[in-house]
Amino acid sequence: MCARRFLTIVLVLTVLVVAGAFAVYQWGGRVLVDQAVPTGHFEPAKAGDGPDYRSNDAWLTRPGVDWPDNPVEWKPAGAPLPDNGTRRAAVFYIHPTTYLERDRWNAPLRTGEYTDERTRLFLQTQPSAFNDVAEIWAPRYRQAAYGAFLLKSEDAEKALDFAYRDVAAAFDQFVKDADARPIILAGHSQGALHLERLLREKVAGKPIAKRIVAAYVVGWPISTSADLPALGLPACSAPDQASCIISWITFGDPPNPDFIFHEWAKTKGFNGGERRQQDTLCVNPISGIQDGAAPPQDNPGTLVPSADMGSATLQPGAVGAHCRAGLLILDGIPPQLGSFVLPGNNYHVYDYALFWGAVRRDAARRLAAWQR
């Protein structure tokens, strides 16, 4: 995909999300619910046949196959070429919600041009950060539609459970394919939600936990008191620590995270305790430290589009960040990104892009620590 096409998709996707968010901000959540929640009730058959993860067709990317123009091999201008000889780890990546239709609660595996382009966008800007230290597996899965996250209902819960079953099956096949290599887990938004459950059910208390280099659970809250103890790995408290969890939710200053935490705080954590925004896990991706702070000059690179939207470069020192009250608050805002943030100074769309170079460095440090 050419750079101009790539960045056009970025712009269109962001504008769509912003338009919906402003509707909520001005007229209330009922507007977005009415416009985005799938019609009818959850019906598994509408999502089509399930994936066979022994087949390449069930994967967006998987090592050992010559994928044309593989998005996870993408690198921005200014980033060094990946060294295939250093790819000692295996990444299991779960992409965020890209299905915005209302015709069903779960997307089919083959979703059409526009959903595929949105998925490809996230593959290029998120797991590509790991491509110098690891080979990457990214499953197709029958993701829950965007509207499943806008209300608490039996249909929504069934849709999320349905999507997770695909993710869990893909993970089982990934473990077989990865042999005995160290493992990096990564996800964003819906992908991070499924990753939390995967850690709880497939990793915590099991031998495979010793192979986990790090888990990047990004764009979805984790309560340090009510959720983290059940995930089987501690929070990352040092940049050279392995077998730990990195998680952040990005906001500008001043932040207004009510849209995220209003309903989440009403739910019980994995141990039955209360969830509160102030207890949300925040590991600064620049410093690699829980509740850490880092100035802009410590950030090795933000993905920044050019003024004519014709290319993307890796810009060092564009933005710093510090953790505050469970949020990652930006210090300095790249002007090229600031026009498309969500209301409340919410940088959800850019959780990885703002810190792409930092995530790349972080993964290399933690893999080195795991090997020691």
N, C-alpha and C positions, 0 to 999 in steps of 0.2 A: 504494500500500500504506500503511495507517495506521501511525502510529508504534508502537502497541502490537504490531501484527502483526510489524513489522520487528524489534523488539527481542526478541520471542518466538523468532524464527528465530535471532537471534544466540545466545540462551541455549541453545536446543536443539542447535545445531551445536557450540557450544563444549563442552557437556556430553558429547556423543558422542565428540569428539576426546579430551577429558580421560579419559573412561572407558577408551578403548583404550590411551592412554598409561600409565595406572596399571597396567593389566594387564601391559604390557611391563616397567614399572619393578619390579613385584613378582614376576612369574613368568617373565620372560624373553621375548625377541623371538619365540620359537616360538609363543607364544599368539597374538600379533597376526598372524603369518604364517598360522597355521591358520584364523583367523577372517576374514581380509580378502583374502587372495590369491585371484584369480579361479579358478574351477574349469576344468579342461580346458586345452587349449592355445590359443595365439593364433590366431584365425581372422578375417581382415579382413571377411568377409561379415557377421559378427555385428554389426559397427558400422553396418551399413546403407550407403546410397548416400552418396557424397561430396558436399561442398558446391559450389555454383556461386556464387562470390563476386561475380559480376555482379548477383546477385539480392539484394534486401533480406532475404529469408528466411534467408540464410546469415549474417546479422549479428545480434548482440544489440543493437547500436546503431550507427547510421551517420548522418552529417549529411544533411540534405535530405529526411528522412522524418519525418512527424508521429507519433512513437512515443508511445502513451498512457502517461502516468505514467512517463516515461523515468527509470530509476534514476540514470543518470550526471548528470542535472540536479538531483539531490537536494542539499540543503544543510542542515546542522544549524542549530538555533537559535543565534544569536550570530555567524553568518558572514554577510558582506555578499552581496547578490544578485550573480550573475555579470553582467558588462557585456558584452553580445554584441558591442559594437564593439571590444573588446580581444582577441577570439579570432583571433589572427593565426596561430597554430600548429595543427598537426594531431597528435593523439595516437593511437598504435597501442598498444592495451592487450590483454594476454593474461591471462585470469583463472586462478586456481589450481585445483587439483583439487576438484571438487564432486561427483563420481560415486563413491559409496561402496558400490555393489553388487558382487556376486561373479559375476554371470552371464556376464560377458564381460570381455576385457582392455581394450577401448576402448568408450567410451560412444557411443551414437548421437547425432546432432545434436539430436533431440528426446528428452529424457531423462525426462520426467515431472515431476509437480508438485514433489516434494521436492528433486530436483536443481536444477530451475529456480529454486526459492526460494533455495537456497544460492548459486547463481550470481548471482542478483539482489542478494543481500546484499553480495557482494563488489563488484559494480558500484556500489552506493550508497556504500560506505565507502572505496573505493580510487581509481578514476579520477575520481570526482567532485571530488577535490582539484585537478584540472587544469581544471575547467570554466569558470574565469574567464579563462583565457588561450588556450584551444584548443577546437576541436571534436574529438569523440572517436569513434574507430572501435574496436569490440570484436567480433571474429569468434566465431561458433560454431565449435567444432572438436571432432573426435572424440577427446576427451581420454583419456589413459591412466587407467585406474581406480586408485583409491587403493592397492590391493594391489600394483600394479606397482612401487612405490617401496620395498617391504619385503624384497626379495631380488634378488640378481643372477642373472638367468637369460636364456636366449635368448628366452623369451616376453616377459619384461619389456622387453628391449631392442627387440624388434619393436614392442611396443605404443607405446613412446615415439617411435620413428622414425615410426610411422604417424601419431601425433598431430602431430608436427612438420611432416609434409608438408602437412597442412591449414593450419597456421600460416604456413608459407612461401608457400603459394598465396594466402592472405588478404593477406599483406604485399605481394605483387606487385600485387594489385588496389588495395590502399590507396595505394601509391605513384602509381598512375595517377590515382586519385580526388583525391589531395591536391595535385595539380599541382606548383607550385614552392614551396609553403609550407615553412617550417621544421618539423621533425619532433621530437616527443617520443616516446620508446619507454618503455613501462612494463609490468611484469609482477610476479607474486608466486608463489613456490613453484614448482609445475609450470610456470606461466607464465614465471617467471624462468629456469628451465632452458631452455625453448624460446627465450627471448630471447637467452641466451648464444649459442646455436647460430646464431640469426638474425644476430647481430652478426658472428659469425665468417664466415658464408657469404654474407650479403647486403649487408653494410656495409663490413667491413674492406677497405681498399685500393680501394674503388670510389667513383665521383664522389658518390654519395648521402651518403657520410660527412660531406661539408661541410654538409649540410642538418640534421644531427642537433644539436638543441639540448642534449639530455641523454638518457641511458638510465638508467632506474630499475630496476635488477636486484635485487629485494628478496626476502629469505627463501630465498636459495639461495647457497651459498658460491662465491666467485671467488678463486682463488689469484693473488696479485699477481705471483708469479714464474713459475708454470707455466701460467696461463690468460690473464691480462690482456694480455700482449703480442700475443696472437692475436685480440683482440676489436676492434682497429683504433682504439680511443679510449683516452685515458689516464684514470686516476682523477681525480675532482674534488678539487683541492687548495685551491680558494678558492671562496667563495660567488658571486662574479661571473664565474666561468669557464664557458664554453660548450663544447659538443662534448666531453663527458666522461661518465664512468660514476659513478653513485651506487649504493652497495650497502650493506646492513646486515642483520644478524641479531640480533634483540632478546632480551636476557636480563635478569632481575633479578640481584641480588647476594646470595649467591654463585651463580655460574652452574655448571651441569653440562651441557655440550653433547655428551657422549659419544655419545648416541643419534644425533646428526646426523653427527658427524665420524668415527665408528669405521670405517664402510665407505668413506666419501668419501676418507679419507686413504690407503686401499689402492689407489686408482685413480691413473692417470697424468694429468697435465695436458695441455692442448692442444699444448704444445711437447715433451711427453714427460717433463717434470720431475716431481718429487715434489710432492704436495699436503700442506700442513700447516695445522692450525688457526691457528697463530701468523701465517701469511702471508695469511690471509683478508682480503680487502678490506673495510674498514669506513670509510664516509663518514658522518659524523654528519649526520642530516637537519636538525637544528636549526641547527648552525653552517655546514653546507655544506662542511666541511673534512675531508679524509682524516685519520683518527686524531685527530679533534677532540673537544673537550669543550664542554658548554654547560650552565649551571645551569637550573633549572626556570623562572625568570622570563624566560628567553630563548625558551621554547617558546610560540608564539602560539596553540596550541590542540590539545587532545586531545579525541577524541570520547568523551563520558562519558554513560552512561545515567542517568536519574533513579532515585531510590530505589524508586519503584513500577514501574520498567521501562516507563513509559508514554511516554517521550520521550527524545530525545538532544540534548545541547547541546555546544557547543564551549567547552571550559574552558581558558583561558590559564593558564600557569604550573603545570600539574598535575604535570609530571614533566620532569626533565632527563636527560641521558645523556652518557656518555663512551665512547670506544673503548678496548678493552683486549684484547690477545691475539686480535685478529680478530673480537671480538664487540662489539656495542653494549650497554653495561651501563646500566641505568636508575639514575638518582639520584632517589629518591622514587617511590613506587608509588601510583597512584590506587586508593583502596580499592574502588571499584566494579568494577574490573577484576581485582584481585588474587586473587579467589576462583576464577577460572577459568583461570589460567595452567597450562601443562603442567608435569609433573615436571621437576626440574632448573632451575626458574625460567625456563622457556622461554615467551616471549611471542609465539610465531610467529603466532598468530591475529590479534594486534593490531599487527603490524609497521607498517601504514599508520595505523591508527586512533590510536595513541599520538602520532603526529606529523602528523596530517592538516593542521593549520594551517601547520606548518613546510614540508611538501611543497608546499602551495599557494604559500607565499611563495618557496620555493626555485625553483619552476618559473618564476615571474614574473621573478625576478632573472636567471636564466640565459637566458630569452628576450630580455630587454633587452640582456644582454651579447652574445648572438648577433647581434642586430640592429645593434649598434654595430660 
